[in-house]
C-alpha cells in the first residue's frame, strides 16, 4: 500500500475525514460517487451540495408533528441560493473595517 504525499489533496481529505469521524460524524469517501436517486448519496448532480433526503429525515426527526408541506417549505428556504443577496449594513461595516471592501476597482 502506498501512502499519499503529506501535502497532497488526498492527505488533507483523509485527515479531515478522520477528524470528523473522531467528532462522531458519519464520513464517506465519495471520489467515485454514483449519481442518481439510488446512487452513493442520492444526489441528482455533483453540484447538489445538500443531501435533501437526509435533510428531510433530520427535519422530520426534530419536528415529528410538522406536516409534509411545512417540511417542504423549510427545505426550500434552507436550500435557497443566498449568494446574490447584498450584505446587511452591519456586515458591510465589518467588511469595510477589515479592509475587505475593495474587489478590483469596485466596492461592496
N, C-alpha and C positions, 0 to 999 in steps of 0.2 A: 504494500500500500504506500503510495506517495503522498507526502504532505504538501499542502499548498504553501506558497511563499507567504511569510507573515504579513507582508504589506499588500497582499492581493485582495481583491473584492471578495473572493470566496472565503478567505480567512476572516475578514470583517463580518460577513454574513454568518459564518459558523459561530463566531464569538458572540454575536448579537443574539442568535437563536439560543445559545447555551445560557446566556444571561436571562433571557425571557423565560426559559424553562425553569431556571432556578427560582424565579419570582412567581412560579406557579402558572404561567401562561402555557397554553397549548401551542406548539410550534409545528411548522411543516416546511420542508424544502420543496418548493414548487417550481424548480427550474424547468422541469419537463412537464408542466401542468397540462392537463387535458381540459380544454374549454368546452362549456356547454352545461345544460341543466343537470346532467348526470356525470359531469367531469369531476376533476380533483376537488375543486372548491365550489362548484356550481355557478361560476361566473359565466356571463354571456360573452364577454370580451376581456382582453387583458387590460383594457383601460378602466374597467369597473373596479374601483378600489374598495367599495363597501360590499360586504358579503350579505346581501339582502336577506337570504333565508336565515342566516344566523342572527342578524339584527332583529328580524321579526320574532324569532323564537325567544330572544332575550327580552324584548319588549313585552311579549305575552307572559313570560315568567314573572317579570316585575309588575305587570299590570293585568292580572288574570281576568278581571271583570270588565275590561275595556272591550267594546265591540270591534269587529274587524275593520270597520270604516275609520275608527279613531286610530287604530294601529297603522292603517294605510296613510292617513294624514301625517302621523308622526314620522313615518319613514320618508314620506315625500319632503317634509321640512328638514329632516336630518341629512338627507342626501342632496338637497338643492345646492346648486353651484353658487357660492357666495363670493367668488373671486372677482366679480365685476363690481361689487359694491364699493363705494368710497369709504375710506376710513372715517370713523367718528371724529368730531373735533378734538376730543381728548387724545385719541390715538395719533391724530395729525400733529398735536403739540409734542407728544413723546417722540415721534419720528423726526420732527424738525429739531427738537432739542438735542437729539442724539446725533445730529448731523447726517441723517439718512434721507433727508428730504429731496435731495437732488439726484435725479436719474438722468444721466446725459445732460441735455440742455434744459429739460423740463423739470418741473417740480410736482410734488404730490398735490 
